[in-house]
């Protein structure tokens, strides 16, 4: 149903997101990696159309959560 992804790939992805530029180099977000099928199934309910299957068939999903108080 969905492939597995190595921990090395996830770690590389996380390193890339930490280096992404942002205003004042604050990186006002957190990244949550979802690999568990049941959690992806729950998450897929928030998507529209064909994106539901893309979430379910993916090796992992990266959820970017904004930090609305990053200046503190």
Secondary structure, DSSP 8 states (H G I E B T S, - for coil): ------HHHHHHHHHHHHTS--GGG---EEEEEE--HHHHHHHHTTS-TTHHHHHHHSS-EEEEEE-TTTT-
